[in-house]
Amino acid sequence: MVTIKEIAQKCGVSIATVSNILNDKPNASEATRQRVLQVVKELNYTPNSIAKNLKLKKSQAIGVVAEDLTVFCTPGIIDGITQCCEERGYHVLLTNLRLYKKYQDAYYANDSFVKIVDKEIRELLSKQVDGIIYVTAHERILKKCLPEHLPVPASMAYGYSKSAEYPSVAVDDKNGAYTLIRYLTERGHRSIGVITGKEESIHTHDRLLGYQKALYDQKIFFDPDIVVEGDWKRESGYQKTDYLLSKGVTAIFCMNDIMAGGVYDRLEERGILPGKDISVVGFDNRDLSNYYKPPLTTIALPLSSIGYTACRVVIDMIEQRERGEEETAPEKPGEVHEACRLLIRNSVVDLNPPEKKSGTEGNPG
């Protein structure tokens, strides 16, 4: 492997001069600079970043611990982290715990995997990462996953640390559901059935709050009899459809796109057409939602934005620390909620009479 010493000898200059030129420092003539850079190219010199980082005690790396890369939300979050790192001159060291792949939903309900997380975080710290981001596969409160008083800044993406030390970045489910239900009410729907997710889910809780607030603002009575519990799976959407139809709903709000697929299945069996005879809307913007017939109106999660913000917060804290500004820096953000986006497709019936319609409606999606 070529060294700076060899480059210096070939150019007839000091090692310090070569080092300064490679680090874009002044005090070398343009002719010397060009000569050194030409020799660097000829010898195919590659800087030893490990040695440099050991000297500087800085790796320019962000350690990312992902619970499971196969869960649909995770790749988008990782992409946002990667984008932020590219823009800020950092690179990513990624650890995939594969928790869902190994244990399915079982790991959500307990903290038995905390030791695994702790081991992986220590491994990242041994590689001198400058910061750490923990990416959950299912939005929930995780008080134990990030150890107290880490030596580097850290944040949580798509979950809640409930720690003043580690900011959390998550989905604004409440306003996402509010926007979706408001879209339905503006199209004349006043009896909107709901198939929720699991009762203990933060997503279920916040999306239901958004639903209720949208009804309240439109002076529509909240009827708990048309809110039924699902489990995020397609079969539960299928099973709850007949009951909601018996209640005379004109629209069905499914708290994820998977359950909406089950609703479509049952409606097809009964000869009822979404977007023509009844409205169906979902949440999450899963890839399959655009291929339903008709394509499903839904809410797109801000996954890339969550990753980007979680990374930006960590890098900001790293750089504040380097400048000695920790004491005077703004207070850590605590919890940040990224906005969702409404995607209007063809699964909603407009019940408004023609005389009440005015102009051409735009598509906020």
C-alpha positions as CSV (number, residue, x, y, z in Angstrom):
1,M,0.0,0.0,0.0
2,V,1.4,3.4,-1.0
3,T,2.2,5.8,1.8
4,I,2.5,9.6,2.1
5,K,6.2,9.1,2.7
6,E,6.6,7.4,-0.7
7,I,4.7,10.3,-2.4
8,A,6.9,12.9,-0.6
9,Q,10.1,11.1,-1.7
10,K,9.0,10.9,-5.4
11,C,7.9,14.6,-5.4
12,G,11.0,15.8,-3.5
13,V,8.9,17.5,-0.8
14,S,8.3,16.9,2.9
15,I,5.7,14.6,4.3
16,A,4.0,17.6,5.9
17,T,3.7,19.3,2.5
18,V,2.0,16.2,1.0
19,S,-0.3,15.9,4.1
20,N,-1.3,19.6,3.8
21,I,-2.1,19.3,0.1
22,L,-4.2,16.2,0.6
23,N,-6.1,18.0,3.4
24,D,-6.6,21.1,1.2
25,K,-4.5,23.3,3.5
26,P,-2.6,26.3,2.2
27,N,1.2,27.0,2.2
28,A,2.1,25.1,-1.0
29,S,2.6,26.6,-4.4
30,E,0.2,25.7,-7.2
31,A,3.0,23.9,-9.1
32,T,3.8,21.8,-6.0
33,R,0.2,21.1,-5.4
34,Q,-0.3,19.9,-9.0
35,R,2.8,17.8,-8.9
36,V,1.7,16.0,-5.7
37,L,-1.8,15.4,-6.9
38,Q,-0.4,14.0,-10.2
39,V,1.8,11.5,-8.3
40,V,-1.1,10.6,-6.0
41,K,-3.1,9.7,-9.1
42,E,-0.3,7.8,-10.7
43,L,0.4,5.7,-7.6
44,N,-3.4,5.2,-6.9
45,Y,-2.9,6.4,-3.3
46,T,-5.9,5.8,-1.0
47,P,-5.9,7.6,2.4
48,N,-6.0,5.4,5.5
49,S,-9.2,6.7,6.9
50,I,-9.0,4.4,9.9
51,A,-5.7,5.8,11.0
52,K,-6.9,9.3,10.4
53,N,-10.1,8.7,12.4
54,L,-8.1,7.2,15.3
55,K,-5.9,10.3,15.3
56,L,-8.9,12.7,15.2
57,K,-11.1,10.4,17.5
58,K,-13.9,10.8,14.9
59,S,-15.2,8.4,12.4
60,Q,-17.7,10.5,10.4
61,A,-20.0,7.5,10.8
62,I,-23.5,7.2,12.2
63,G,-24.4,3.8,13.6
64,V,-27.9,2.6,12.8
65,V,-29.6,-0.2,14.6
66,A,-32.7,-1.4,12.7
67,E,-35.1,-3.9,14.3
68,D,-35.9,-5.5,11.0
69,L,-35.1,-4.5,7.4
70,T,-37.9,-6.7,6.0
71,V,-40.7,-4.7,7.7
72,F,-42.3,-2.3,5.1
73,C,-41.5,1.0,6.9
74,T,-37.8,0.4,7.6
75,P,-36.3,0.8,4.1
76,G,-37.8,4.3,3.6
77,I,-36.5,5.4,7.0
78,I,-33.0,4.1,6.3
79,D,-33.1,5.9,2.9
80,G,-33.8,9.2,4.7
81,I,-30.9,8.5,7.1
82,T,-28.6,7.8,4.2
83,Q,-29.7,11.0,2.4
84,C,-28.9,13.1,5.4
85,C,-25.6,11.4,5.9
86,E,-24.6,12.0,2.3
87,E,-25.5,15.7,2.6
88,R,-23.6,16.2,5.8
89,G,-20.5,14.2,4.9
90,Y,-21.1,11.1,7.1
91,H,-21.5,7.4,6.3
92,V,-23.8,4.7,7.7
93,L,-22.8,1.6,9.7
94,L,-26.0,-0.5,9.7
95,T,-27.0,-3.3,12.0
96,N,-30.1,-5.4,11.2
97,L,-31.4,-7.2,14.3
98,R,-33.9,-9.2,12.2
99,L,-36.3,-9.3,15.2
100,Y,-39.5,-9.7,13.2
101,K,-37.9,-12.3,11.0
102,K,-36.9,-14.3,14.1
103,Y,-39.8,-13.8,16.5
104,Q,-42.7,-12.3,14.5
105,D,-45.0,-10.1,16.6
106,A,-43.9,-11.7,19.8
107,Y,-41.0,-9.3,20.4
108,Y,-43.3,-6.2,20.4
109,A,-44.8,-7.2,23.7
110,N,-41.7,-7.6,25.8
111,D,-38.1,-6.3,26.3
112,S,-36.4,-9.7,26.0
113,F,-34.3,-8.4,23.1
114,V,-32.9,-5.4,25.0
115,K,-29.6,-7.4,25.7
116,I,-29.3,-8.0,22.0
117,V,-29.7,-4.3,21.3
118,D,-27.2,-3.4,24.0
119,K,-24.6,-5.7,22.5
120,E,-25.0,-4.2,19.0
121,I,-24.8,-0.7,20.3
122,R,-21.5,-1.5,22.2
123,E,-20.2,-3.0,18.9
124,L,-21.0,0.2,17.1
125,L,-19.3,2.2,19.8
126,S,-16.2,0.1,19.5
127,K,-16.1,1.2,15.9
128,Q,-16.1,4.8,17.1
129,V,-19.3,5.9,15.5
130,D,-20.1,9.5,16.2
131,G,-23.8,9.0,16.8
132,I,-26.5,6.3,16.9
133,I,-30.0,6.0,15.5
134,Y,-32.4,3.3,16.7
135,V,-35.0,2.4,14.1
136,T,-38.1,0.5,15.3
137,A,-40.2,-1.8,13.1
138,H,-43.4,-1.0,14.9
139,E,-44.1,2.4,16.5
140,R,-44.3,2.1,20.3
141,I,-42.6,3.3,23.5
142,L,-39.2,1.7,24.1
143,K,-37.7,3.1,27.3
144,K,-34.9,0.5,27.7
145,C,-33.5,0.2,24.2
146,L,-31.1,3.1,24.3
147,P,-28.8,2.8,27.4
148,E,-28.6,5.8,29.7
149,H,-25.8,8.2,29.2
150,L,-24.4,7.0,25.9
151,P,-21.0,8.6,25.1
152,V,-22.4,9.8,21.7
153,P,-25.6,11.5,20.7
154,A,-28.5,9.3,19.7
155,S,-32.1,9.4,18.6
156,M,-35.0,7.0,17.9
157,A,-36.8,6.8,14.6
158,Y,-40.4,5.6,14.3
159,G,-40.7,5.1,18.1
160,Y,-40.6,6.9,21.4
161,S,-37.7,6.8,23.8
162,K,-39.5,8.9,26.4
163,S,-36.1,10.2,27.4
164,A,-35.0,13.9,27.4
165,E,-31.6,12.6,26.4
166,Y,-32.7,10.9,23.2
167,P,-35.1,12.7,20.8
168,S,-37.8,10.7,19.1
169,V,-39.1,11.1,15.5
170,A,-42.4,9.5,14.6
171,V,-45.5,9.7,12.4
172,D,-48.2,12.4,12.9
173,D,-50.9,9.8,12.8
174,K,-53.5,12.0,14.4
175,N,-53.4,14.7,11.7
176,G,-53.0,12.0,9.0
177,A,-56.3,10.5,10.0
178,Y,-57.9,13.9,10.5
179,T,-57.0,14.8,6.9
180,L,-58.4,11.6,5.5
181,I,-61.7,11.8,7.4
182,R,-62.1,15.5,6.6
183,Y,-61.7,14.5,2.9
184,L,-64.6,12.1,3.3
185,T,-66.9,14.5,5.2
186,E,-66.3,17.1,2.5
187,R,-67.7,14.6,0.0
188,G,-70.9,14.2,2.0
189,H,-70.1,11.2,4.2
190,R,-71.5,11.4,7.7
191,S,-71.6,7.7,8.6
192,I,-68.0,6.5,8.4
193,G,-67.2,3.1,9.8
194,V,-63.8,2.3,11.2
195,I,-61.7,-0.9,11.3
196,T,-59.0,-0.1,13.8
197,G,-55.6,-1.8,14.4
198,K,-54.8,-3.6,17.6
199,E,-56.1,-1.9,20.7
200,E,-52.7,-1.4,22.3
201,S,-51.1,0.2,19.3
202,I,-50.1,3.9,19.3
203,H,-51.1,4.0,15.7
204,T,-54.6,2.9,16.6
205,H,-54.9,5.4,19.4
206,D,-53.7,8.4,17.5
207,R,-55.6,7.6,14.3
208,L,-58.8,7.2,16.2
209,L,-58.2,10.6,17.9
210,G,-57.8,12.1,14.4
211,Y,-61.0,10.5,13.2
212,Q,-62.9,11.8,16.3
213,K,-61.6,15.3,15.9
214,A,-62.5,15.4,12.2
215,L,-66.1,14.4,13.1
216,Y,-66.3,16.9,15.9
217,D,-65.1,19.8,13.7
218,Q,-67.8,18.9,11.1
219,K,-70.5,18.5,13.8
220,I,-71.0,14.9,13.1
221,F,-72.0,12.6,16.0
222,F,-69.4,10.0,17.0
223,D,-71.0,6.6,17.0
224,P,-68.9,4.0,18.8
225,D,-71.1,1.2,17.3
226,I,-69.4,1.7,13.9
227,V,-65.9,1.5,15.2
228,V,-64.7,-2.2,15.2
229,E,-61.4,-3.7,16.1
230,G,-59.1,-5.3,13.6
231,D,-55.6,-6.7,13.9
232,W,-53.9,-5.1,10.9
233,K,-54.3,-8.3,8.8
234,R,-56.4,-8.7,5.6
235,E,-58.7,-11.3,7.2
236,S,-59.9,-8.9,9.9
237,G,-60.9,-6.4,7.2
238,Y,-62.8,-9.1,5.4
239,Q,-64.5,-10.3,8.6
240,K,-65.7,-6.8,9.8
241,T,-67.2,-5.7,6.5
242,D,-70.6,-7.3,6.8
243,Y,-71.2,-5.8,10.2
244,L,-70.3,-2.3,9.1
245,L,-72.6,-2.6,6.0
246,S,-75.4,-3.7,8.3
247,K,-75.0,-0.4,10.1
248,G,-75.6,1.5,6.9
249,V,-72.1,3.2,6.7
250,T,-71.4,5.0,3.4
251,A,-67.6,4.8,3.9
252,I,-65.1,2.5,5.7
253,F,-61.9,3.8,7.1
254,C,-59.4,1.0,7.5
255,M,-56.4,1.9,9.7
256,N,-54.0,0.2,7.3
257,D,-54.1,-0.7,3.6
258,I,-53.8,-4.5,4.3
259,M,-57.2,-4.5,6.0
260,A,-58.7,-2.4,3.2
261,G,-57.7,-5.3,0.9
262,G,-59.9,-7.6,3.0
263,V,-62.8,-5.2,2.8
264,Y,-62.4,-5.1,-1.0
265,D,-62.5,-8.9,-1.0
266,R,-65.8,-9.1,0.8
267,L,-67.4,-6.2,-1.2
268,E,-66.5,-8.0,-4.4
269,E,-68.2,-11.2,-3.1
270,R,-71.3,-9.1,-2.4
271,G,-71.3,-7.3,-5.7
272,I,-70.6,-3.9,-4.1
273,L,-68.1,-1.7,-5.9
274,P,-65.7,0.5,-3.9
275,G,-65.6,4.0,-5.4
276,K,-69.1,3.6,-6.8
277,D,-71.4,2.0,-4.2
278,I,-69.4,2.7,-1.1
279,S,-66.2,4.5,-0.1
280,V,-63.1,2.7,1.3
281,V,-59.9,4.4,2.5
282,G,-56.8,3.1,4.0
283,F,-53.6,4.2,5.7
284,D,-49.8,3.7,5.1
285,N,-49.6,3.7,1.3
286,R,-48.4,0.2,1.0
287,D,-47.2,-0.6,-2.6
288,L,-50.2,-2.9,-3.2
289,S,-52.7,-0.1,-2.4
290,N,-52.2,1.5,-5.8
291,Y,-53.0,-1.9,-7.5
292,Y,-56.3,-2.5,-5.9
293,K,-59.3,-2.2,-8.2
294,P,-60.0,0.7,-7.9
295,P,-56.7,2.1,-6.5
296,L,-57.2,2.9,-2.8
297,T,-57.3,6.5,-1.4
298,T,-54.9,6.4,1.5
299,I,-52.3,8.2,3.6
300,A,-48.6,8.1,2.8
301,L,-46.3,7.8,5.8
302,P,-43.4,10.2,5.9
303,L,-40.8,7.4,6.3
304,S,-37.9,9.1,4.5
305,S,-38.6,12.4,6.4
306,I,-38.6,10.4,9.7
307,G,-35.1,9.0,8.9
308,Y,-33.8,12.3,7.7
309,T,-34.9,14.2,10.7
310,A,-33.7,11.6,13.2
311,C,-30.3,11.7,11.5
312,R,-30.2,15.5,11.3
313,V,-30.9,15.8,15.0
314,V,-28.0,13.5,15.8
315,I,-25.6,15.2,13.5
316,D,-26.6,18.6,14.9
317,M,-25.8,17.4,18.4
318,I,-22.5,15.9,17.3
319,E,-21.4,19.2,15.7
320,Q,-22.6,21.2,18.6
321,R,-20.5,19.0,20.9
322,E,-17.4,19.5,18.6
323,R,-17.8,23.3,18.7
324,G,-18.2,23.2,22.5
325,E,-21.8,24.5,22.3
326,E,-23.6,21.8,24.2
327,E,-24.3,24.2,27.1
328,T,-25.6,27.0,24.9
329,A,-27.3,24.8,22.2
330,P,-31.1,24.9,21.9
331,E,-33.0,22.4,24.0
332,K,-33.2,18.9,22.4
333,P,-36.5,18.5,20.4
334,G,-37.9,15.7,22.6
335,E,-40.6,14.4,20.2
336,V,-40.9,15.3,16.5
337,H,-43.9,14.3,14.5
338,E,-43.6,14.2,10.7
339,A,-46.6,15.1,8.6
340,C,-48.4,12.5,6.5
341,R,-49.7,13.1,2.9
342,L,-53.2,12.3,1.5
343,L,-53.1,10.3,-1.7
344,I,-56.5,10.7,-3.6
345,R,-57.3,7.8,-5.9
346,N,-60.6,6.3,-7.0
347,S,-62.1,4.5,-4.0
348,V,-64.2,7.4,-2.7
349,V,-67.8,8.2,-3.7
350,D,-68.8,11.9,-3.8
351,L,-72.2,12.1,-2.2
352,N,-72.6,15.8,-2.6
353,P,-75.5,16.9,-4.9
354,P,-74.3,18.5,-8.2
355,E,-75.7,21.9,-7.3
356,K,-73.4,22.1,-4.2
357,K,-70.2,21.5,-6.2
358,S,-68.3,24.5,-7.2
359,G,-65.2,24.7,-9.4
360,T,-62.5,22.0,-9.9
361,E,-61.1,20.5,-6.8
362,G,-57.4,20.1,-6.5
363,N,-55.6,17.0,-5.4
364,P,-53.7,17.8,-2.2
365,G,-51.8,14.5,-2.6
